[in-house]
Structures are given as structure tokens and as C-alpha cells.
Amino acid sequence: MNSDIGFAVIGLGHIGKRHVDIIQKQTNARLIAVCDIDQSLQSAHNVPFYTDINQLLNAETQVDVVCICTPNGLHALHSIAAIRAGKHVVCEKPMALKRADCEAIIYEALLHRRQVFCVMQNRYSPPAQWLKTLIEQEHLGQIYTVQIRCFWNRDDRYYLNQNKSCAWKGSLEMDGGVLFTQFSHFVDMLYWLFGDIEQIQAQFFNFNHQHSTEFEDSGNVNFSFRRGGAGSLQFSTAVYAQNLESSLTIIAQNGSVKVGGQYMNEVEYCHIKDYQMPVLPPSNPPNDYGTYKGSAANHVYLIDNVVKVLQGLAPITTNAIEGMKVVEIIENIYKSGNRSF
């Protein structure tokens, strides 16, 4: 396939609009149609607009790829509908809220010979790419311990001042919780860099979101890596006013590394035996949504990979098995803590 790749975007919230913008600027990509339940968004797009995904799938035969940007709890339903219609899928994080739903997506993708691209944009940042090379080339030697700290702000500006199309935020059924919505990218970093985890022990707290969410806002998680070494994850969305940090610290046989900043976008410390750190290109800024900010604005690399994979020019960088593993890890974390929120 060497012609332009036709895209449709389902869900026109903050991240859906980002997909639309990137597709329209991407070489060899073409926006065919969009879909959202909010009809007031129709005038903002110069392509056919639908309020029902099935109507779009039946009508728009030129669509090759459907970007699923709907609430988390609908990702599996919408992904499967697109695959059954013969479309490839780009699924925003998380792939689903249950491993079983991820398995159902993968089953349909295999049955219909379609690709599923999972959005894990933090992998594309220069510090993340550097860490991946560092570990694959075994510069650090044996990994002793890894710590991830994610301290963000999500207050009433995020959960309560919203229109109907955003009412899913804070719902256990549709949102799933902060590990799914805010911090799944950092769980993905753990899995991508160090592999699966076990012996999980977790505690959860809801410090200041009792009136706005059905789940915790903070947690402490300890675990072991199946490949060896120990790890911990501390997270919170109870930080006052603005995001504080997203950091990853590695203590290993041959040295220590810390990547920090608000979005795991800066190398703060690197001391490794017989190793000279290269100069890294600057990281992209975070996704800015006005009253709050998200992870790095790296979706352009994902859409570029989608186009190249479907044109037979590159391997997939974020596949469905990895998307499922992130969901499985989050499920196991919540189960280990006897989640009661």
C-alpha cells in the first residue's frame, strides 16, 4: 500500500482534536471523516461528520484507519467495531480497562488481519529512546532497583467544569482511575524498559477527590521485576495547582540514572562506569489543555509510524500485545491493593 492512508477520528475531545490536527499535517495521511456525539463540533471540521460510529464505518469506504479517542470504557467496543468493518485501529491509552477486553480486540484483529496501534507516545521522547538503548546495550549491568514517581495535578478544573461529552471523567466504569487515564504511559515505560512485574504490594488513598471521582487519587506500589531487581511506583493527582514531576530513577550494577522533569523529559543524573552520555535532542513540550497539561506531544511520531507500517516501510512500534500488558499490570496493581474506591 503506497497511496495516502485514509483516517477517521472517533471522539473529538482534547486528544481527538490533536489526532485530527496531526493527520491533516502528516505526509501520506488524509482525514476522511470524524465522529462525536456532540453535534456542535460539526462546524469545526471540513470533512463528513457523524454522531454514530457504525454509520461512519458503513458509509466511509475510503477509511483505512480509525483513531479511537473516546472515553476509556468505550475503547474496546469501538475498536472491535472498527476492526470488524475492515479497518486498522489506533487506540488511545489505555487499550481497554480489562485484560479480557484487550484479548477480545486482539482476537478480532487476528481474525480480520488488521493492525492495532496503541498510543504510548512517551516512548518517542529522546530520554526514553536513550534509556532503551542504554538498557538494551547493557551499559548499566544488573538492574537493582527502579523508582517511578508521578505527581500531577487534576483538580475540579479537570473533573467538574466540563460539558456533557466529558462527563466520563471520574467515573470508575468509563475512566477507570488515574493509573489508566493519567499514568498508564509511565506504567508502559516500566514494562517497555524492564519487563513484567510480580510480587505486587499496593496502597491507595483518596486525599482530595472524594467529591469528584469514584476512585483513588494517590498510591504507593512495590514490586519485583521478573527479570530481576525491585521497583516502586508512587503516584498522585492531589498535587496543588500544577503538575510537579514525572521521574524514573535506576540504581544498577554499573551506575545510576535519573530522568525527571514534569514529564520525564530531562536527564537529571547520569553516572555510569566507562560511559560518556551523548547529547540528546530536546524533548517536545507537553500536551497543553489549558487548565492542565499531559504527557509529551509525541503523537506525530505515532501517526507517522502508522502510515509507514501500512505502506510496508517500517515495523510497528506500539503493538497490541504491549498495550494489553500495560492494562494487565494496572489490573494486577489494583487487585493487589484490594481497591475499595
Secondary structure, DSSP 8 states (H G I E B T S, - for coil): --S-EEEEEE--SHHHHHHHHHHHHSTTEEEEEEE-S-GGGGGG-SS-EES-HHHHHHH-TT--EEEE-S-GGGHHHHHHHHHHTT-EEEE-SSS-SSHHHHHHHHHHHHHHT--EEE--GGGGSHHHHHHHHHHHTTSS-SEEEEEEEEE-B--HHHHTS--GGGTTTT-TTTT--HHHHTSHHHHHHHHHHH--EEEEEEEEE-SS-TTT-SS-SEEEEEEEETTS-EEEEEEESB-SSS--EEEEEEEETTEEEEEETTTT-EEEEEEETT-----------EEE-SS-EEEE--HHHHHHHHHHHHTTSS--SS-HHHHHHHHHHHHHHHHHTT---
